[in-house]
């Protein structure tokens, strides 16, 4: 099995502490697969009712299993941005992507070409933004015996400038994952995820910046109540407490209720609802 890509290092802790928390928002997500088994439609609606009051929605269609290992997707959102993507994964250990975005109202556009190579010990991703810079992005993760080492860089060829320079180390044991990273030699972060036993997991994240005296951290847990229900809780260094409850109402339909309590002040409390439908 190939190592994860760079952005997925420490994913277990990030998902435990961030997923299923929709503070101050009402979110509806739907997914369905056509009868041919190859065409998928995904829609998402979000209403930020506490701060900006913004309403956003996306509609995405995907066509998979096309000749020569091709798949195509089209995505449109309420910001009037259209994203088109074509993927080829027919080549052994290599996936090629071409992605174009276009905003008809402003004329703004982007075009990217991406290649991903995976093997037992490596996961290398490179992409080029052809219309911006152009910018070249490269990341690589090397893994052996549970130990993972990664590097990520971005280079603006137009300005001959390195815009991203990150390194990370991780270790994945039988029931725990450790992760540490350095971002542009100025910000340091680490995380821990531990599966205590079946149905119970705990996690923690901590970060600090060079030259500063502030450290941020979050700790949390997830408990599987039964096959259809789970509860999550977290607290950070600002005494903000997050709570989340997910219930499968019936096959293909689940609901998540989440809330944020501000332990320092009587204001800033938020509530969120997320409905997920799959057919």
C-alpha positions, 0 to 999 in steps of 0.5 A, a space after each residue: 500500500 502506498 503512503 498517503 499524499 503530503 496533505 493527508 499526513 496527520 489526516 486522522 487527527 484533523 478529521 477527528 477535530 474538524 469533521 462533523 463540526 458545522 458551526 453557524 451553518 445549515 448544510 445539505 449534501 446529496 449524492 446519487 448514482 445513475 442506473 448505469 453505475 458510472 454517472 454520479 451527481 453530487 450537490 451541496 447547499 450551505 447557509 451561513 446564518 450567523 455571520 455573513 448570511 451567505 448562501 452557497 451551493 455547488 452541483 457536480 457531475 462525474 462520469 467514470 469508467 470511460 474508455 482508456 481509464 478516463 473520468 470526467 467531472 464538471 462542477 458549478 457553484 453559485 459564485 458562477 465558477 465552472 470547473 472541468 476536470 479530466 483524469 486518466 489512471 490507466 497507466 500503472 502507478 501513475 494518474 494524470 489530471 487536467 483541470 480548468 476553471 472559468 468564471 464567465 462573469 469576470 473572465 478569470 480562469 486557471 489551468 492546471 496539469 497534475 501527475 501523481 505517482 504511487 508505489 509501495 514506498 513513495 507518493 509523489 505529486 506534481 502540478 503546474 498552474 499554467 496561467 499563474 506564474 506559472 507556479 510549480 507545486 511538488 510534494 513527496 512522501 516516503 514511507 517505510 515500516 510505519 515511518 513517513 517523511 514528506 516534503 512540499 514546495 511551490 515555486 513561482 517561475 515568473 518571479 523566481 521565488 520559492 513560495 512554499 517550503 514545508 517538511 513533515 514527519 509522521 509515524 503510524 503504529 497499530 492504533 496511534 498516529 504521530 505527526 509533526 510539520 514545519 511550515 516555511 521554517 516559521 510555523 511548527 505543528 504536531 498532532 496525535 491520534 489514538 484509537 483507544 479501543 473499538 468505538 473510541 478515539 482521541 486526538 490532539 493538535 498543537 501549533 506555534 509560530 517562531 518569534 511569537 509567544 502564543 501557542 494554540 492547541 485542541 484536544 478532542 474525542 469521538 465515541 461510537 454509541 452504536 452502529 448508527 450513532 456517534 458523538 464528538 467533543 473538543 476543546 481548545 486553548 481559548 475555552 471554546 467547546 465543540 460538540 457534535 452528534 451524528 445519527 443515521 436516520 435510515 440507510 442513505 440518510 444521516 443528520 449531524 447536529 453540532 454546537 460551539 460554546 464560548 467558555 470565556 464570554 456569554 456571546 459567540 455560541 453557534 449551532 449547526 445542522 448537516 443533512 447528508 443524503 445518498 441514493 
